[in-house]
Amino acid sequence: MRIIAGTFRSRPLQAPAGLATRPTSDRLRETLFNVLAPRLVGARFLDLYAGSGAVGLEALSRGATSVVFVENAPAALKILRANLERLGVKDRFVVQASSVRESLRRAKGTASGFDVVFLDPPYEAEAEYATTLGALGGAASGMLADGAVVIAEHRRKQRLEDSYGALQRARLLEQGDVALSFYRVGESATNS
């Protein structure tokens, strides 16, 4: 696993051992960031279920202003912090060692203004998708900046809803056994 492009290009990353944390593949991250490229420079990025931090670190490498990593698994937090140190990242990030549910609950009513939100819960925790997307489309929607995009990585066979509160699916990208669902506030769903 490595950083694909930007200031940290080709730098290796660690991943937690075992199957509890499933890092986003280099190929899927490349697809994701090719789509996000026009909106990434200067963006505030929220990496939910951050794991090793590969997605948020890629965002920093490609010009995001700041990244908030939310992770609660001790092994993943240890690797995330080691990856930050290995890359020499000293600022422009916050690590929240808590569950996503707790992080979103604390953020209700705050205007954080995230431009991009990425979530990749463990595949076996299917209920986390509805809970998290529902919160981002409802009670925690104040966390989103105008024009924000929320991306969920999920199994290709797992169908997410076209809408969660104010969030509407704007795009679905499928690659191998995985998919990326892109949501925006109030946009109609298309599969482009």
C-alpha positions as CSV (number, residue, x, y, z in Angstrom):
1,M,0.0,0.0,0.0
2,R,1.3,3.4,-1.0
3,I,0.4,7.0,-1.6
4,I,-0.5,7.3,-5.3
5,A,0.1,11.0,-6.1
6,G,0.9,14.4,-4.8
7,T,3.5,15.5,-2.3
8,F,3.8,12.0,-0.7
9,R,3.7,10.1,-4.0
10,S,5.0,6.5,-3.9
11,R,5.6,6.7,-0.1
12,P,4.7,3.3,1.5
13,L,2.0,3.0,4.2
14,Q,1.4,0.4,6.8
15,A,-1.9,-1.5,7.2
16,P,-3.1,-3.2,10.4
17,A,-2.7,-7.0,10.4
18,G,-5.7,-9.2,10.0
19,L,-9.1,-8.8,8.4
20,A,-10.7,-6.4,10.8
21,T,-9.5,-3.4,8.9
22,R,-9.7,-3.6,5.1
23,P,-7.6,-0.8,3.4
24,T,-9.0,0.8,0.3
25,S,-7.0,-0.6,-2.6
26,D,-4.5,1.5,-4.5
27,R,-6.6,1.1,-7.7
28,L,-9.8,2.2,-6.1
29,R,-8.1,5.1,-4.3
30,E,-6.8,6.2,-7.7
31,T,-10.3,6.1,-9.2
32,L,-11.7,7.9,-6.2
33,F,-9.2,10.7,-6.4
34,N,-9.4,11.1,-10.2
35,V,-13.1,11.9,-9.6
36,L,-12.3,14.2,-6.7
37,A,-9.4,16.0,-8.3
38,P,-11.2,19.2,-9.3
39,R,-12.5,19.8,-5.7
40,L,-9.6,18.5,-3.6
41,V,-7.2,21.4,-3.4
42,G,-8.1,23.5,-0.4
43,A,-10.8,21.1,0.7
44,R,-11.6,20.1,4.3
45,F,-11.7,16.3,4.3
46,L,-13.4,14.0,6.8
47,D,-12.2,10.3,6.8
48,L,-14.7,8.2,8.7
49,Y,-13.7,4.6,9.7
50,A,-10.2,5.8,8.8
51,G,-8.3,2.5,9.4
52,S,-4.7,3.1,8.3
53,G,-5.5,6.6,7.1
54,A,-4.7,5.8,3.5
55,V,-7.6,7.8,2.0
56,G,-7.2,10.8,4.2
57,L,-3.4,10.8,3.7
58,E,-3.9,10.6,-0.1
59,A,-6.2,13.7,0.3
60,L,-3.5,15.6,2.2
61,S,-0.9,14.6,-0.4
62,R,-3.1,15.9,-3.2
63,G,-3.8,19.3,-1.6
64,A,-6.6,19.0,1.0
65,T,-6.2,21.8,3.5
66,S,-7.0,19.6,6.5
67,V,-8.2,16.0,7.3
68,V,-10.1,14.7,10.3
69,F,-9.5,11.0,10.8
70,V,-12.1,9.2,12.9
71,E,-11.2,5.7,14.1
72,N,-11.8,3.7,17.3
73,A,-9.9,0.4,16.8
74,P,-6.7,0.5,18.8
75,A,-4.6,-1.4,16.3
76,A,-5.8,0.8,13.4
77,L,-5.1,4.0,15.5
78,K,-1.6,2.8,16.1
79,I,-1.0,2.2,12.4
80,L,-2.7,5.5,11.5
81,R,-0.4,7.5,13.8
82,A,2.6,5.6,12.6
83,N,1.7,6.5,9.0
84,L,1.3,10.1,9.9
85,E,4.7,10.1,11.6
86,R,6.4,8.1,8.7
87,L,5.2,10.7,6.2
88,G,6.3,13.6,8.5
89,V,2.8,15.1,8.7
90,K,2.9,17.4,11.7
91,D,-0.2,19.6,11.1
92,R,-3.3,19.9,9.0
93,F,-4.9,16.9,10.7
94,V,-6.9,15.8,13.7
95,V,-7.2,12.2,14.9
96,Q,-10.5,11.5,16.7
97,A,-10.1,8.2,18.7
98,S,-13.8,7.5,18.9
99,S,-16.6,5.7,17.1
100,V,-18.1,7.4,14.1
101,R,-21.5,7.5,15.8
102,E,-20.0,9.3,18.8
103,S,-18.1,11.7,16.6
104,L,-21.2,12.6,14.6
105,R,-23.3,12.9,17.8
106,R,-20.8,15.4,19.2
107,A,-20.8,17.4,15.9
108,K,-24.6,17.9,15.7
109,G,-25.3,21.5,15.3
110,T,-21.7,22.5,14.6
111,A,-20.8,24.1,11.3
112,S,-17.6,22.3,10.5
113,G,-17.9,22.8,6.7
114,F,-16.4,19.6,5.4
115,D,-16.1,19.7,1.6
116,V,-15.5,15.9,1.2
117,V,-16.6,13.1,3.5
118,F,-15.4,9.5,2.9
119,L,-16.8,6.5,4.8
120,D,-15.7,2.9,4.6
121,P,-17.2,0.9,7.5
122,P,-16.3,-2.7,7.9
123,Y,-18.4,-4.6,5.3
124,E,-19.8,-6.9,7.9
125,A,-21.2,-3.8,9.7
126,E,-23.8,-3.1,7.1
127,A,-26.0,-1.1,9.5
128,E,-23.3,1.5,9.8
129,Y,-23.9,2.7,6.3
130,A,-27.6,3.6,7.0
131,T,-26.7,5.0,10.4
132,T,-23.8,7.2,9.2
133,L,-25.4,8.3,5.9
134,G,-28.7,9.0,7.7
135,A,-26.9,11.2,10.2
136,L,-25.0,13.1,7.5
137,G,-28.2,13.6,5.6
138,G,-30.1,14.6,8.8
139,A,-29.0,15.7,12.3
140,A,-25.3,16.0,11.4
141,S,-25.8,17.8,8.1
142,G,-24.4,21.0,9.6
143,M,-21.0,19.3,9.2
144,L,-21.2,19.6,5.4
145,A,-20.1,22.7,3.5
146,D,-22.2,24.0,0.6
147,G,-21.7,21.7,-2.3
148,A,-20.1,18.9,-0.2
149,V,-19.8,15.4,-1.5
150,V,-20.1,12.3,0.7
151,I,-18.6,9.1,-0.7
152,A,-19.3,5.6,0.7
153,E,-17.2,2.6,-0.2
154,H,-19.2,-0.6,-0.1
155,R,-19.5,-4.1,-1.6
156,R,-20.7,-4.0,-5.2
157,K,-23.5,-6.4,-4.3
158,Q,-24.6,-4.3,-1.3
159,R,-27.1,-1.8,-2.6
160,L,-27.2,1.5,-0.7
161,E,-30.3,3.7,-0.8
162,D,-30.6,6.5,-3.4
163,S,-31.2,9.0,-0.6
164,Y,-30.6,9.4,3.1
165,G,-32.4,12.5,4.4
166,A,-31.1,15.4,2.4
167,L,-28.3,13.3,0.8
168,Q,-29.1,12.1,-2.8
169,R,-26.9,9.7,-4.7
170,A,-25.3,11.6,-7.6
171,R,-23.1,8.8,-8.9
172,L,-22.3,5.2,-8.6
173,L,-18.9,3.8,-9.6
174,E,-18.3,0.0,-9.6
175,Q,-14.9,-1.6,-9.8
176,G,-14.4,-5.3,-9.3
177,D,-16.2,-6.4,-6.1
178,V,-16.5,-2.9,-4.7
179,A,-18.4,0.3,-5.4
180,L,-18.3,4.0,-4.6
181,S,-21.6,5.8,-4.0
182,F,-21.3,9.6,-4.3
183,Y,-23.9,11.6,-2.4
184,R,-24.7,15.3,-2.5
185,V,-27.3,17.4,-0.7
186,G,-30.4,17.6,-2.8
187,E,-29.0,16.3,-6.1
188,S,-31.0,13.8,-8.2
189,A,-29.5,10.3,-8.6
190,T,-27.7,9.3,-11.7
191,N,-25.5,6.4,-12.4
192,S,-22.9,8.3,-14.5
